[in-house]
Structure formats: structure tokens, C-alpha cells
Amino acid sequence: MKKKVYPEAFRRELVDEALNRTPRGGFPELEKRHGLRAGTLFDWVEELGPPAPPAPFSAQHFWIGNTALSAKDFGRYFDHDPGYWQIEQDELGSAGPDVTGCEFCRDIGSRYLYDEDLMLVIHETDPMPVAKLVGLSALDSKASRAAIVEECERRGITAANAMFVYSDPTQEIPTEDKLYNGLAYIGLFSNK
């Protein structure tokens, strides 16, 4: 049996419909309507659809520096308003920029609370070499660890007592040259 070849324009049109105007029956309904073998549309979406966003921990944002704040005061930057969880999901999009009550969220321009599972906050009493501090993170890439140390040295940071790492590579950082909780944003580094 000869496999039917569908023009790319048709496949793209069907992928667009599947992703943006999916009928009630979902992908199987579209496949049935067009006489396609089950699973065909999934393959086309994978081939022609938008790329998947980077997975958590595939790259990590780093902020590093020295702070005179106590651990408790440093940690307040990440606290949120206890009433945040009572806000309905559909109300969050139209809520004000301070809806979370979280300074970190405000600094990154988010109306949504950051994912606590993706955040690492380290505060030490005494500074340590940057390489040792970065070694406490979940970053596996030796090349990226070296790049962080190099970037810190370029900024005059050779030892630090505080660092926070956010492992959501899709998070945009609106202002890279400001201080976040008193720490410099060092950048987004790949975990490969």
C-alpha cells in the first residue's frame, strides 16, 4: 500500500487548526474528518508546530553578590502575601503588579508567584569563593560554572555570601543591570 503524501501547506493548516481552534473531539476528530491515520496529527504538530519551551533546570538564572542583610531579612524578598492563594486564577491576569506581595516577583515584572520548586536561595554569614558558592547550585555544566565565575570576576566579585538561582529558563528578566535583593544578575546559563 502506497503511503499518501500530503502537501506541506495542508499539513501546516491542519497543525494551526489543531493548536489554535481544536474541535470538541480534539486531534482524533480532525484526523477522522480528513481521513488521516490515528496519531498522524501528533507527528505533524511535533514536526511543524512551535518548538517546545525549554524545560525547567535546562538553564538557570543566577544572582550573586554580598549582602549585609541577615538571612531572615534576605529571605523576605521572596515572601508572598498569604492572601495570594485566595485570588481566583482568572482574576490574576487583571490584578495589579503587586498582587503577589513578593518583591522578587515585582522585580521580574510577574503578576504570578514564582515556582518555589525552581528557586534556590543561599545566604552565608561569611563570603566564600564564587566557584564554591556556584557549586552549591544544581548546575551540572562545568563550562557554565566556569562562565559564571568568569562573569563574576569581570564584575569584581571573587567571593560572595549570597546567591539565588531560578531554574525556569522561560522567565524573562526585564532589567539585567539592576540589583535584585542587593545582588547582581549574572545571567542565564545552560545546564548542558
Secondary structure, DSSP 8 states (H G I E B T S, - for coil): -------HHHHHHHHHHHHHS--TTHHHHHHHHTT--TTHHHHHHHHHS------TTSEEEEEEE---S-HHHHHGGG---GGGGGS-HHHHTTS-TTTT--HHHHHTT-SS---GGGEEEEEEEEEEEHHHHHTTSS---HHHHHHHHHHHHHTT-SEEEEEEEE--TT---S-TTSEETTEEEEEEEE--
